[in-house]
Amino acid sequence: MAIKRTSHLQQSTATTSSDPTNGLIKRGTKILKEPALWEYNFGLQDPSLPLPHDITARVTPPETYDLTSSQIATLESEGVLLIKGAFDSCWVDYLRAATKAQVEAPHFWSFAGTASKLGT
């Protein structure tokens, strides 16, 4: 069985051609290893990325969307609403980069649940 480790989260994937489980990971097997305490970021969770569309944080007014009465009813009954086109490719690229920054430099609170053994 070959184990490949990537990033300092040490995400492991198990692969082998003779694996009788067809690459499935046994239930209860830990896939992510939490970073050591000194590897966490305890400061602000700012990825230092420029916001898309020349937005200035806390200055530029928020974007607005006109919702139909049907969309409002869906939001009220379902608790969620899909607004198609709300995130263009610039926003998607920003969100991907911000997520990558969080994975590469995890903040202390990102693993607070696993560190406290909640849900285990």
Residue pairs with C-beta under 8 A, 6 or more apart in sequence:
1 14
1 15
1 16
1 19
2 14
2 15
2 16
3 12
3 13
3 14
4 12
4 13
4 15
5 11
5 12
7 103
7 104
8 35
8 39
8 104
9 32
9 33
9 34
9 35
9 103
9 106
10 32
10 33
11 31
11 32
12 31
12 32
12 33
14 23
14 25
15 23
16 23
25 31
34 111
34 114
34 115
35 106
35 111
39 106
40 106
40 107
40 108
40 110
40 111
41 105
41 106
41 107
41 108
42 107
42 108
45 102
45 107
47 97
47 98
47 101
47 102
48 101
49 94
49 97
49 98
49 101
51 57
51 60
51 94
52 88
52 90
52 91
52 93
52 94
53 90
54 60
65 83
65 86
67 75
67 81
67 83
71 81
71 83
74 81
75 81
87 95
102 110
113 119
114 120
